[in-house]
Amino acid sequence: MNVSNAFEMFAKEIPEHHGAWMDAVRRLDAAGALDKKTKELAYIAVLAAVRLESGLPFHVQAARANGATRDEIISAVLVGLPAVGNTVIQALPSVFGALDGR
C-alpha cells in the first residue's frame, strides 16, 4: 500500500520517532473494539473531516483489503457532511484516485 511522501520521509529520515509513533499506533489499534473494516471506515471519515487528504489513499486501500465496498468508503467520507460541512468533499479526489487506481 502506498503511503504519503511525508510519511515515507518521516520513516526514512527520523526512524526513532517513526518507530515510537508506529508502536503507539499498534497499541491503540489493539486496544480498540472495532473490527478492521469499521476502523478503516471511521479513520477515513476522520481524515476527510480534518482535511488530511494525504493519508486517504493508504486507508482507502486498507479499507478495501478488509472488505469495504466503494459505496461504504464514499459514505464514510460523507458521514461528516452534516457536522463539518462540505469541507469533506475535498477528500473525494484522493478517495476516487485510490479507488480507481489513479
Secondary structure, DSSP 4 states (H G I P E B T S, - for coil): ----HHHHHHHHH-HHHHHHHHHHHHHHHHH--S-HHHHHHHHHHHHHHTT-GGGHHHHHHHHHHTT--HHHHHHHHHTTHHHHGGGGGGGHHHHHHHHTT-
